[in-house]
Amino acid sequence: MPFAAILLFGLGLWIFSEIFVFGLVTAAIGLGGAILVTLLTSLLGAVLLRRLGRTARQELRAVLKDGVIRLTPRALESGILAALGGVLLILPGFLSDCVGLALLAPTMRRPSPSTEKPDVIDLSPQDWRHIDEHDRN
């Protein structure tokens, strides 16, 4: 199946899911409440993107002034994920809001301890043996 067909199918499935979930939320809290929540999450996303943009401008000014880049790859990745979360909040739809809120959670933007290089490797007794000094050479 060509990539374009898969992309269109996924997009159609996402839109259908958004409409279905909007219907469920509307049935639960009413049309006015659903629209209000959608508008509030869009406002939250816009405020977040504005704040991230301000922070990015301050970092850029500091780099241009000092010539020293202070952003670590982890901070850059965290900022990109937060910006994507803000964009998803701006888009109408409750599924995109859920994904956007998940991306804004610090635990989602911080790599898990299992992906970082460990300082200690735990081995069971069957996985290791003592090596004498004369065996090392």
C-alpha positions in Angstrom: 0.0 0.0 0.0 1.5 3.4 -0.9 2.5 5.8 1.8 -0.1 8.4 0.7 -2.9 5.9 1.0 -1.8 4.9 4.5 -1.5 8.5 5.5 -5.0 9.3 4.2 -6.4 6.3 5.9 -4.8 7.3 9.2 -6.0 10.9 8.9 -9.5 9.7 8.1 -9.5 7.3 11.1 -8.2 10.1 13.3 -11.0 12.6 12.1 -13.7 9.9 12.6 -12.4 9.2 16.1 -12.4 12.9 17.0 -16.0 13.2 15.8 -17.0 10.1 17.7 -15.3 11.2 20.9 -16.8 14.7 20.5 -20.3 13.1 20.3 -19.6 11.1 23.5 -18.5 14.2 25.4 -21.4 16.1 24.1 -23.8 13.4 25.3 -22.1 13.5 28.7 -21.8 17.3 29.3 -23.9 18.8 26.6 -23.1 20.7 23.5 -22.4 24.0 25.3 -20.0 22.3 27.7 -18.2 20.5 25.0 -17.7 23.6 23.0 -16.5 25.5 26.1 -14.0 22.8 27.0 -12.7 22.8 23.4 -12.3 26.6 23.4 -10.5 26.5 26.8 -8.0 23.9 25.7 -7.4 25.9 22.5 -6.7 29.0 24.7 -4.4 26.9 26.9 -2.5 25.7 23.9 -2.1 29.3 22.6 -0.9 30.6 25.9 1.6 27.8 26.2 3.0 28.4 22.7 3.3 32.1 23.4 5.3 31.3 26.6 7.5 28.8 24.8 8.1 31.4 22.0 9.1 34.0 24.6 11.5 31.5 26.2 12.9 30.6 22.8 13.5 34.3 21.9 15.3 34.8 25.3 17.5 31.8 24.6 18.3 33.1 21.1 19.1 36.6 22.4 21.5 35.0 25.0 23.2 33.0 22.2 23.6 36.0 20.0 24.9 38.1 22.9 27.3 35.6 24.5 27.9 33.2 21.6 27.4 30.3 24.0 24.6 27.8 23.4 23.1 26.8 26.7 20.5 24.3 25.4 21.2 20.7 25.9 19.8 18.1 23.6 17.4 16.9 26.3 16.1 20.5 26.9 15.7 21.0 23.1 13.8 17.7 22.9 11.6 18.7 25.8 10.8 22.0 24.3 9.9 20.5 20.9 7.6 18.0 22.6 6.0 20.8 24.7 5.5 22.9 21.5 3.9 19.9 19.8 1.6 19.4 22.8 0.6 23.1 22.6 -0.2 22.7 18.9 -2.3 19.6 19.6 -4.2 21.6 22.3 -5.0 24.3 19.8 -6.5 21.9 17.3 -10.2 21.1 17.9 -10.9 17.7 19.3 -10.6 15.8 22.5 -8.2 13.1 21.3 -5.7 15.6 20.2 -6.2 17.4 23.5 -5.4 14.2 25.4 -2.3 13.6 23.4 -1.3 17.3 23.8 -1.7 17.1 27.6 0.3 13.9 27.8 3.1 15.6 25.9 3.0 18.5 28.3 3.5 16.2 31.3 7.1 16.4 32.5 7.3 12.7 32.8 6.5 12.3 29.1 9.2 14.8 28.1 11.9 13.3 30.4 13.5 10.1 29.1 12.9 7.1 31.2 15.8 5.8 33.3 16.0 2.7 31.2 17.0 4.8 28.1 19.8 6.6 30.0 23.3 5.0 30.3 23.3 3.2 33.6 26.1 3.8 36.1 25.6 0.3 37.6 24.9 -2.9 35.8 23.2 -5.6 38.0 24.2 -9.1 37.0 23.0 -12.4 38.5 25.7 -14.7 39.9 25.4 -16.9 36.8 26.3 -14.0 34.5 29.7 -13.2 35.9 32.9 -14.8 37.2 36.0 -13.6 39.0 39.1 -12.9 36.9 42.5 -13.1 38.4 45.2 -10.6 37.5 47.1 -13.1 35.4 43.9 -14.0 33.4 43.5 -10.3 32.3 46.6 -10.3 30.2 
